[in-house]
Amino acid sequence: MNVQLNDSGVPIVKEKTLAQKIKGILLWTILIILTIAAALLVYLCVAGAGEMAALTTFKHVSDHPYYTMTYQNFEYSDMVNKELSNNDEVIKYYKQKFFKSLSDAIPGEDKNEYVTKGSVAFYSRTFIYSYMKGRVYNSYDAPILMVTAKPQNGYKSWNIIDMSDVGVQAETNVDQWYNNAFQTIAATYCTSEGINQEGLSVSLISCPVASCDDTNLINITPFVAVRLMLDRATTVDNAIDVLKNYDIDFSSGTYHFFVSEKEEKSAIIEYVNGSMEVEYMESGALHQVCSNKMESPKVPSSTRDYNNAYDEVTLYDFFEKALSDQLSGGKPGMSQDYAQSIMKSQSTNMRDSGENHFGTVLYGTQYTVFYDTAKMKMQIVVENDAKTQSYSYDLTK
């Protein structure tokens, strides 16, 4: 290497040009940006690897719109221990988990006012002496998300989520999931319907009143309660035991739970006057129906007339009679075709929703779902369209 010297033998140092100085600054800036980006990527991979992997499985299935996603190896005890009171706070939690500086909750819908959605579910014996479950879900015109979930140390389950429960409305372009990533992940903890690999099914159905005393247990939302039952329970009694470990926060909406298992047992779990009340399928009975109407005899008298006024809206009487007639006179059970036909007959086209009943609005049918607990199969029909929007799932795989 040749070094130029001055007359005194001292090396000559050339001054950098302005262009060279700018180039150097730009190189250092790019290096700093790449370092920050690499650190952020490492942080995301560590803090939310499961969530990021789940988002890569997000798929647009039909134009209802209906979506699917697979979420595996997740763990949410920290979120449960935060005692979040509503779905917006669940979304906020996952925003903070990824980016500490993004702490504003994404606004969802105000569910403090009771609104009947005219939903109904039933559990019934079949011709082969096994049991089936069906659900008609009437709600807002919003995207539906089916999540196949497998938590750490828990049971695999199939979950149906009404995306309006996490603030995603019909006009939202959910295909651009990166704009709705936090709602999409939070939706897994805001499920209103599901069944696990052991045949335990849980349906969350709105009802006029619900209250749970503060017993110093961890507070959870009704939606997180569904998540915990599907992840940890195999029978109706297991599911009840799971709930006994928590206080349910109904501040963002009043609900009761309809739980059933593979073998001849179902129950409606309600929270009346601050405590849990369980209405099991009667001994010797071949079916049980659950709707927006509450079943506990301890429902306050001030609510009883209001509760009974929704018989027509919730379709309780129709399904109770249809199932009773089908199972009467020593008949062994009913078929899947019959179950699906009565669900279809009582479904409301989404475009015809908005009819007013008793001062509330009857919403259209987002979906009907049928569970065959003997064969462990599940079929969902979206928006009453059995020809083009019917999807089947094998719960053994």
N, C-alpha and C positions, 0 to 999 in steps of 0.2 A: 504494500500500500504506500503510495507516494504522498508525502505530506509537504505542503509548501511552507517555507520558512521566510521570515523577513530578514532584513540585513543584520539584525541582532541575533538571529538564530531561533527566534520564537515562532511557533506554528501560527500560521495565519488562519483565523476563524472567520468564515464568511457569514454575513447576516442573512437570515431567511427572508425570502420575498414574502409579500402579503399573501400571495396565492398559496405558498407553502404553509404559512401559518394557518390560513383558513382550512386547508386540507387536513392539517394536524388536528385542529379542533373538531372537525367533522368526524374524523376517525375515532377520536376519543368519545365523542357523543354516541356514535353507533355502538362502540364497545360497551358503554354504560347501559344503553337501551337493551342490548342483547343480554347483558348480565342480569338486568332486572327481569326481562321476559323469561329467562331460564329459571330464575329463582321463583317467579310466579307459577311457572309450569310445574316445578317440583312441588310447590306448596299445594297446588290444586290436585295433583296426583296423590299426595299424601292425605290432604283434608277431605277430598271428595272423589276418590277413585271409583267407588261404587256408583255414585250419582252420574259421573261422567260416562261410565260404561253403559248405564241404563239409557242415557239420552241417545247414545249411538244406535240403540235398538228401536227407537221411536219410529212408528210406521203408520202412514195414512192408508186405511183400509177401504173406506167408503165415503160417499159425499154427504152423509147425514150432517156433520162428519163423525166418523167412528175411527178410533185410533187404538193401537196396541203398543205395549212396551214391556220389556223384561227387566226386572230389578232384582239382583242377586247379591247375596253376601253382605247385606246391610245390617247396621246395628244402630239402634236409636234410643238406648237407655238415657243418654245425656239429654236428648230432646224431651223425653217423658219427664225427667227430673226437673226440667225447667218450669213445669206446671203451666204450660201455655193454655190460654182460655178460649181460643178460637182458631179457625183455619188461617186467618190473616197472620196471626202470630207464628204459626207453623211455617208459612212462607217466609216471614221475616227471619226466623231462625236459620233457614237454609241460605238466605242471602248473607247473613252474618257469618255463617260457617265458611263460605267461600271468600267473601270480601268484607272485612271488618268495617270498612268505611261506608258500605251501602246498607244503612240500617232502617230506612223508611219502609213501613209495611205497604204491600201492594193492596189497594182497596178491593175488597170483594163485595158481595151483596149483604145488605142488612137483613139478617135472619132473626132479629129479635122479635118481630111480630109474627105470630103463628099464622101460617098459610097452609091450608090443606092442599096436598098435591094429588089426592085421590088415589093413593097407592094402596096395593093390597098384596098379601102373600099368603100361601097356604102350604100345608104339609099333609100328605095323604098316602094311604096304602095303595099299592098297585096290584094288578092281577097276579103277579108272581110273589105276593106276600112280602115284597120289599117296600121301600118308601121313596116317594118323590117329593120335590118341592118346586113351586112355581112362584113367580113374582111379576106383577104388572107395575111398572115404574112410570108414573106421570110426573112431569116436572117442566122446567123452563126449556125453551128451545136452545140447547147448548151442546157443545161437543161431548162425546162419550169416550172415555179412555178405559181399555181393558189392560190391566197390569198383571203379569205373571210374576209373583213375588216369592223370593226365597231368602229369608233373613238368616243371619248367623244363629245357629242353635235354635231353629224354629222350623215349623212346617211350611212346605210349599203351598201357595194358595193362588187362586184366580180371583181378581178383584175388579168390580165395575165401579167407575168413578164418574159422577156427574160433574163436569168441569166448571159448571157455574158455582159449585161449592168452593172453588178456589179463584173465583173472580174472572173466569174465562167465559165470555159470552159467545153467542152464535156467530156474530160478525167478526170474531177474532180469527186471524189467519194462524191457526195452530201449527200449520206445516212449517212455519218459520219458528221452530221450537226454541231457537236461541233467543227469541224475544220473550218466550214464556218458560224459560228453563226452570226457574224457581217454582212457578206454579206446577209445572209438570212433575218435578220431583216431589214437591209437597203433597201432590194429589195421592201418592201412595199411602200417606198417613191421613187421608181424608176420604177413605173409601166408605161407601154406603151399602155395599152388597158384596158377598163373596163366599167361597167355599174352599176348604183346604184339602190336602191330599188324604186326610183321614175321614173325609165325608162330613165334617162339621160345617154347617152353613150359618151365616149371620146376615140378617137384613136390618138396616137402620131405617125406621119409618117415623115420620113426623106425627106428633100427637098434641092435643091441646095444652097439657100442663106436664111439667116434670121438675122435680127439685131434689137435691141431694144435700143432706146436712154436711157441714164441715167437721169431719172427724179426725182431722190432722193427718189423714193419709195424703198421698200425692194426688193432686188434682189433674185430671185429664179431660180432653174433649170427648164427646160421644163418638166422633170419628176415630180417634186414637183408640178408644175402647174396642171398636170393631177390629182394628189392626191387631191389638193384643190378643183378642180371643182367637182370631184366625191363626196367629203365629204360635200360640201356646196351648190351645185346648183341642181335645179330640172328641169330647162328649158335651152334652148340654150341662151336666153337673160341673165338668171341668171349666166350662165357660163362665158359669156363675161364680165359681171359686176365684177365677181370674179377676172378675169385677169386684169382688169383695176386698181386694187389695188396694182399691183406688176410690177416690171421691170423684164423681162425674160433674163437670162444670157445664151447666145448661144455659149459661148466660147468652150464648149466641144462637140458641134454637132449642126447642123442646122435642124430644124423641123417645121412643121406646125400642127395644131390641127383640127381634124374633129369631130364635136360635133352634136349630134342629140337627139331628145326627143320623147316622146310617140306619140305626136299629130302633125304630118304634119309640122315639121320644122327641118331643119339641116343647118349647116354652116361650112365653112372652114375658120379658123382663121390663118392669116399669119402676119409676122412682116417684113415689107418691108421699106427700107430706114429709119429705126429707129422707125416706128410707126405701130400700129395695123391696119390691113386691114381685113374686114370681107366680105366673099362672101357667101351670103345666097342661099339656094335652090330657084330657080326662081319662081316667082308667077305663079301659075297654073301648074307648073311642078310636075311630079309624082316621080322623083328620083333625086339624086345627087351623083356624083362619086368623090372620092378624091384619089390621088395617090402621087407618089414622084414629079410629075409635079405640079408647082405652078399655081394658078388661078388668082391672082391679076393682073389687067392691069398695075399696077405700078411697076411690076418686071423690073429691069434695063435692058436696051437694050443689055448691055454687057453679061447678063445672059440669055436672051430670047432664043437664038439659042441653048445654052447648055441645057436649060430647056426643049425645045421641042425635043431634041435628045433622050430623055428618054421615048418617047411615047411607043415604042415597049417593053422596059424593064419594065416599070411600069404597063403595061396592061391597061392603061387608055382608049385607043380607043376601045379595045375589050369590056370592061364592059359598056362603054357609048353606044355602038351600041347594045349590047345584051339587055340592059335594055330598050333602046328606042324602039327596035323592039317588045319586049314583052308587052310594055305599050302603043303602038300606036293603032290607029283606035278605040278609045273608050273602049278598054279593061279595066276592073276595076282594075287589078293589076296582081301580079304574085304569084306563090306558093312557099312554103319553099323548096319543092323538086327541082323546077327550079333554085332557088337561089343557093342551095347547089351544083347542078349539074354544073353550070357555074364556081363556085369557084373551084370545083374539077378538071374541065377540064383545068384550067389555073394554077394548082399547079405543082410544080417541086419537084420530089423526092429528098430527101436530099443527097442521094448517087450520084445523077447526077448534083449536084450544082458545081459551079466553072466555068461555061461558061462565057467567056469574052464578054462584050457588051460595045462598045464605050469607051474602056479603063478601065472599071470597071467590077466588078464581080457580076453576078447574083447568089444570094444565094438560097438554097433549101427552100421549104415550111416547116416551123416549125409547123404551125397550120393554120387551118381555123376556124372561129368562126361565129356563127349565133345567132342573137338576135331577138326573137319574142316579140315585145314590147306590143302586145295586151294581150297575155297570160303570159307575163313576164317570159319567159323561155329562156334558153341559152344553146347552144350546141357547144362544141369544139371538133374538129377532129385533132388529133396529127399526124404530119408527113404523112398526106395524107392517113391515114389508117382508113377508116370508119368502117371496120369490127371489128377490135380488139382494136382500140384506139379512140373511140367516147364516150364522157362524157356529160351528160345532167345535168342542174342545174335549180331548181325552184327558181326564184328570189322573190317569195312571202314568202318564209320560212326563 
